[in-house]
Amino acid sequence: MADGAWRRFALRRTGRLLVSLWVLVTASFLMIHLVPGDPVRAALGMTASADLVAARRQSLGLNDPLWLQYWHYLRDLFTGNLGDSMVSGLPVADVIGDRLPATASLAGLAFLAAVALAVPTGVGMAILTRGGRRRWAETTYVSGSVVLATVPDFLLGVGLVAVFGVQLAWAPVAGRGGTATYVLPVLSLALGLAAVLGRIVRVEMVSVLDADYIRTARAKRLKARTIYLRHALPNALTATITVAGLMLGALVAGTVLVENVFAWPGLGYAIVQSILSKDYPVVQGIVLVYGIGVLLINLVVDVALALLDPRSTIRES
Amino acid sequence: MPRRWLNPTAIAAGVLLLAVLVMAVVAPIVWSEKADAVDTDQILQGSSAEHWAGTDSLGRDIFARVLVATGLSVSLALAATAIGISVGIVLGTAPMLFGTSPAGVRAGRLVTAFVNILVAFPGLLLALFFAVVFGVGATGALLAIGFASAPSFARLVHTLVAGIAERDYIAAARIAGVGRVRLLVRHVLPNIAEPLVVNATMAAGGALLSFAGLSFLGLGVQIPSYDWGRMLGEGLGGIYVHPSAALAPGIAVIVAGLAFNLFGEALARAVGLRNPSARPHRTPVAPAVSTSDGAAVLAVEGLRVSYGAVTPVRGISFAVGRGESVGVVGESGSGKSLTALAVARLIEEPGHVSADRLEFQGEDLRQPKRAHRKLLGTSLAMVFQDPMTSLNPTQRIGRQLAEVAEQHQGLNRRSAWARAVDRLRAVRVPDPARRAKQLPHEFSGGMRQRAMIGMGLMGTPALVIADEPTTALDVTTQKSVLELLRELREREAVALLLISHDVTVVRQVCDRVLVMYAGRIVEELPAASLTTAARHPYTRALVAAVPDMDTPRDRPLATIAGRPADPAALPEGCAFAPRCPLADERCAREDPPMVAGVACWKAGAVIAPDLQKRSEAAS
């Protein structure tokens, strides 16, 4: 690929990232101002004295003009200062630092599990059902994965808890500890994603296996493994990665619900508690972390696409 | 349109969705009393005949509560979808409403860019953000989910509007001075309603699930109201003692969500569906007889290729001698390419190949053997028609050549690459060391075809099968690729089987020509005598269809009357009879066998000028 095209791609992509970041940071800043009523009064409750509310407003800088608050907010962000929790008084950065590993490991493992399930089943089903062979297998697979994909991850979690936690008592259902505690939360996040991805892998593989260049590969009498894995799979992955990337963002959001099903001590559990207790600085901080996570994932997906299929960057420009 | 709806999935989904909607209206009226009846003697009971799904912490019947909750759950989901669509339409059509003034265009772009940024964030994340802004509770959650779904609707509307904005009727309305809002409401929206409704149906399912999520988290519906999500959240705490309290609302959410999603998908399919047509049947006739050469590279007898009841190649026999160049000509659909693929053992299911004899280099290819892989991989080279699609777009050219040597000749990566570069040089790819590192899209069509040929030269081919190798190329490139093929034949003593619809190409490159029609070889003759000694009327017609220097300019070019035979519906006798100016009753009744290189009852008969004229007029 020509250097010029890469440079244009990098510039365009970085530009989009920066604008998105700015929108995200601004939205997070405005959140506390968009809340109906006085956020401090809401957080401290009706019983708090007017003096206390006024003092807290002063310390949060809420009495400053909006543009000054915005400036302070941006300045503090650059120094890693996300403010303090209105409930516990702890720095928000510490709360996030505490919780982030639990959420990141959950989302990461779920994604890996989904890919590990989806690619082999999708490729296998494509080889079995291409060219209209074994209609029954195709129908079973497709309808099964449609149902699995429609069940939202947190409901799947409830079902898994009921079956494997309560009925069979095979796996722990709450909290984060050893490997066993990961099993059910990871599965509830991964199964639906795996169903969707597996279906895409199959469809893409089936159409790629029909391509002229696969006929060429067969004419070269390459090993079946080489044809499927080296010639077909990379070409089938472009669409898969696009969807996987979009779904990875949704997976990050999905952790919020699943964490609450499994009392998982991550960001999702924290943000819901903070919303309920109106601890706005914590909510702002966690929203920022989720948003940045999603933007970074999108960036990685775009770069991966550009590497896998260099034509995509040209096409876009 | 209504007829296309009649498939089982669509009906099942429709019935399910109808049931959910009816339940949403009826259940709150019928079962509210039962659902709210507190019974302190029946607290947290398991399922029983009286309480199917048990009772909750106040002894209320969970099954009745799940049914009643349908009303709130479904109406909130529909309301949120309505909000999402309305906001989405406003945002999505903003670029159009702002008009074409410079300021308007800039404002429109700004809205679109903003929507594009929002779409990148997952809906649930947006919903959480808006839930904070609008406050905890049913109203807040409703607005949150509505606004969260707006960006994707906006993107959809924007795409759809852009798709029809250039249509004639929009342009006509614009020229007629119709105002922008009126244009939108009267002309644009009705034309994008179909995909919008389909997406809205599926989005309603999504909204239902989102609402269940927010209520489950305690951010949605608040006590004393209850929807499925709220019940789920309350039930989860006691799942060890009383799983049905969590499972019953969970199942309700899934069923309702599925109803919306499946119905939406059925709608989508009904909107853009095509029916595959059925194939007529045909019993094949006996194979033609042909000669074969003892010292042949390739010897084929009675080769047939069938797809189900259709047999596009109907028992053909031929041989290619060592270093010989054989052309196969015929119109598209005559079975030329299938013959090439069948000989190379590249026909895949559901295609079926059978032959009385199929020998390559003296090896019987009819029974697949492990050893055939190496033999065919090194001694048989294939060149396909479209060099644009025949190379793997994601692999470097050099790699695609090198892997042949790695798998069949046991070369390591480095020496295989060196050989690939050498072979690219052999097919006259300039600067092969640099070119080998490039991807196919960086090659021109002619260069790709050279690379394809070079790929075949990685081994030591005894036969090159080239299927329309120059058809996709422009004329000058065609010439140089043919030149290359001819040169290779002389240098490496390779036999060539050249498939082409182009009589001129075959005449230039080949020693001998096989003429195919409707899955049979109808004539076999030296290429040199193609113009002078052809005896089959079809061969003559093919030759006559090629203009040369003597062709009168003032007369229309000769064509072959009628359509090429349909392999699924061949006539009784000679397949060419319906188009043949010489055909008589016998031709229509009996299929002519191959005798002395031609399969025709009228072989060599003179075509009277008036008959010729009639056939031209018929075209």
Contacts between the chains, C-beta under 8 A, distances in Angstrom:
chain1	res1	chain2	res2	distance
A	1	B	439	7.7
A	16	B	117	8.0
A	19	B	113	7.6
A	19	B	117	6.6
A	20	B	117	5.0
A	20	B	120	6.5
A	23	B	114	7.4
A	23	B	117	5.2
A	23	B	118	7.9
A	27	B	129	6.7
A	31	B	129	6.8
A	31	B	132	5.9
A	31	B	133	6.2
A	34	B	133	4.5
A	35	B	132	6.9
A	35	B	133	6.3
A	35	B	135	7.3
A	36	B	134	7.9
A	36	B	135	6.0
A	131	B	348	6.7
A	131	B	349	6.1
A	131	B	350	6.3
A	132	B	350	7.1
A	133	B	349	6.3
A	133	B	350	7.5
A	146	B	261	8.0
A	146	B	262	7.7
A	146	B	265	7.9
A	147	B	258	6.9
A	150	B	205	7.6
A	150	B	254	7.0
A	150	B	257	5.7
A	150	B	258	5.1
A	150	B	261	5.3
A	151	B	254	5.4
A	151	B	257	7.8
A	152	B	209	4.6
A	152	B	212	7.2
A	152	B	213	6.7
A	152	B	253	7.5
A	152	B	257	7.3
A	154	B	213	6.2
A	154	B	216	6.6
A	155	B	212	7.5
A	155	B	232	7.6
A	155	B	250	4.9
A	155	B	253	6.1
A	155	B	254	6.2
A	158	B	232	6.8
A	158	B	236	6.3
A	158	B	239	7.4
A	158	B	246	5.4
A	158	B	247	7.1
A	158	B	250	5.2
A	159	B	247	7.3
A	159	B	250	6.7
A	161	B	236	7.8
A	161	B	239	6.0
A	162	B	239	6.2
A	162	B	243	4.6
A	162	B	246	7.0
A	162	B	247	5.7
A	165	B	239	7.8
A	166	B	239	6.0
A	166	B	240	5.7
A	166	B	243	5.7
A	167	B	243	7.9
A	173	B	239	7.9
A	211	B	389	6.6
A	212	B	384	6.2
A	212	B	386	6.1
A	212	B	389	4.0
A	212	B	390	4.4
A	213	B	389	6.5
A	213	B	390	5.7
A	213	B	391	5.6
A	213	B	392	4.3
A	213	B	393	7.1
A	215	B	346	6.4
A	215	B	384	6.8
A	215	B	390	7.3
A	216	B	382	7.2
A	216	B	384	6.5
A	216	B	390	4.9
A	216	B	391	6.7
A	216	B	392	7.4
A	216	B	452	7.4
A	216	B	455	7.6
A	217	B	392	7.0
A	218	B	346	5.8
A	219	B	344	6.3
A	219	B	346	6.0
A	219	B	380	8.0
A	219	B	382	3.9
A	219	B	384	7.8
A	220	B	377	6.0
A	220	B	403	7.3
A	220	B	404	5.2
A	220	B	407	7.8
A	220	B	455	6.9
A	221	B	372	7.9
A	221	B	373	4.6
A	221	B	374	7.3
A	221	B	376	5.1
A	221	B	377	3.4
A	221	B	407	7.7
A	221	B	408	7.1
A	222	B	377	7.7
A	222	B	403	6.5
A	222	B	404	7.7
A	222	B	407	5.7
A	223	B	407	6.3
A	226	B	403	6.9
A	226	B	407	6.9
A	230	B	395	7.6
A	230	B	403	7.7
A	231	B	392	5.4
A	231	B	395	7.3
A	234	B	394	4.6
A	234	B	395	7.7
A	235	B	392	7.1
A	235	B	393	6.8
A	235	B	394	5.6
A	249	B	120	7.3
A	249	B	121	7.1
A	249	B	122	4.7
A	249	B	125	8.0
A	250	B	122	4.4
A	250	B	123	7.6
A	250	B	124	7.1
A	252	B	122	6.8
A	252	B	125	7.7
A	253	B	122	3.9
A	253	B	123	7.4
A	253	B	124	3.7
A	253	B	125	4.6
A	253	B	128	7.8
A	254	B	124	6.9
A	256	B	124	6.6
A	256	B	128	6.8
A	256	B	217	7.5
A	257	B	124	7.5
A	257	B	213	5.1
A	257	B	216	6.9
A	257	B	217	6.9
A	260	B	216	7.3
A	260	B	217	5.7
A	261	B	236	6.7
A	271	B	128	6.8
A	272	B	217	4.9
A	272	B	218	7.0
A	272	B	219	7.0
A	275	B	128	7.4
A	275	B	131	6.8
A	275	B	132	5.7
A	275	B	136	6.7
A	275	B	219	6.2
A	276	B	136	6.7
A	276	B	218	6.0
A	276	B	219	7.4
A	280	B	132	7.6
A	283	B	132	5.6
A	287	B	125	7.6
A	287	B	128	7.2
A	287	B	129	5.9
A	287	B	132	7.9
A	290	B	125	5.5
A	291	B	121	6.5
A	291	B	125	7.0
A	294	B	120	6.8
A	294	B	121	5.7
A	294	B	122	6.5
A	294	B	125	6.8
A	295	B	120	7.1
A	298	B	120	5.6
A	308	B	394	6.7
A	309	B	393	7.5
A	309	B	394	6.4
A	310	B	439	6.5
A	310	B	441	7.9
A	311	B	393	7.0
A	311	B	441	5.7
